[in-house]
Amino acid sequence: MSAAEVPPSREPADALAAVVALRRLADQLEDAAVEEAMRTGWSWPQVAEALGITRQAVHKKHAKRLIAAGVKLRRR
């Protein structure tokens, strides 16, 4: 079985629930990592490059949450 294959299950709902749980965990890990990076002075382009997405995408996804958390954000 390759990494992209879902292990056999008697109930497809179990496999789908696992996918949802992994997505939520991945989002939580990303939120924490982005917040830590920004708190330590990383710029939006640095974070975007590390995540493999655009600066605009990372800003759109995280800026409001970071501002609400009191994180001082760098312009560039």
Buried (B, 14 or more C-beta within 10 A) or exposed (E): EEEEEEEEEEEEEEEEEEEEEEEEEEEEEBBEEBBEBBBEEBBBBBBBBEBEEEBEEBBEBBBEEBEEEEBEEEEE
